[in-house]
Structure formats: structure tokens, C-alpha cells
Amino acid sequence: MKVITCPHCGKLVATPSLGRPATKITVIEVCDALRLLHDIPAAAQKLGCSRALIYKILKQYDLTPIDFSNGRIKK
């Protein structure tokens, strides 16, 4: 629960958590899934996240999906 102030009347209102819960997926889990499956949609399904999250995590570490197919990232 989160308590916020109503912008219209100024009363305090208890609300459920706002937004999606954070996902705790590490770059190592993403890399392992991509090495195993060689496919972003399949890796996202295996990890239970969106494709966009996988791309976001890879971008943080300056990686691309191609790095896993051309041998830059090895086992």
C-alpha cells in the first residue's frame, strides 16, 4: 500500500502499489538464455519478461543479440 495526497481535496488516500513490480533479471541470466536459445522471443518467454527488457539489459552492457551468434560472447 502506498499513501498519497489527493490533488483535488487534499485528503490522504491509501492506494495499491503503482506500476508493475520490478523484475530481477541479471545480465548473466539473459546471456545464458540467449546462448541456449539463440532467439530473443524465446529467451524472453523462458525468463518471463518482455523482449524490450532483454534489449534494455543488453544495451546497458553494450551487447547485441548478434554478439551471441558471431562468437564474441563465448560459453
Secondary structure, 3 states (H helix, E strand, C coil): CEEEECCCCCCEEEECCCCCCCCCCCHHHHHHHHHHHCCHHHHHHHHCCCHHHHHHHHHHCCCCCHHHHCCCCCC
